[in-house]
Amino acid sequence: MSRYYKLSIIAVGIPKETVEKILSEHFGWEGEADCWDGRVYYFGEGSLYGGQTEEQAHGQISAMLKSVYPDAKVRSEWTHMEDLPFEAYGDAIAEA
């Protein structure tokens, strides 16, 4: 079973090209990075498989990035896209 996510990575001490390459080639995430205020911000989309938790995935991503840049700082933020809360307004409409 897979779960679809929006992923945000904030990193310090790693070039944006490295963040993009590792997340794309090693983890299969689709996204892009930008730099601002000395930080790399990566925004992407992808899935976790086989019951992997967000924390486990962060550990793998962080370990891979830090294997190249050991002094880097890496933070991840996960938004599960398959079950977002929402509010509905207006008239009731029957299902077709």
Secondary structure, DSSP 4 states (H G I P E B T S, - for coil): -EEEEEEEEEEESS-HHHHHHIIIIIT--EEEEEEETTEEEEEEEEEEETT--HHHHHHHHHHHHHHHSTT-EEEEEEEESSS------S------
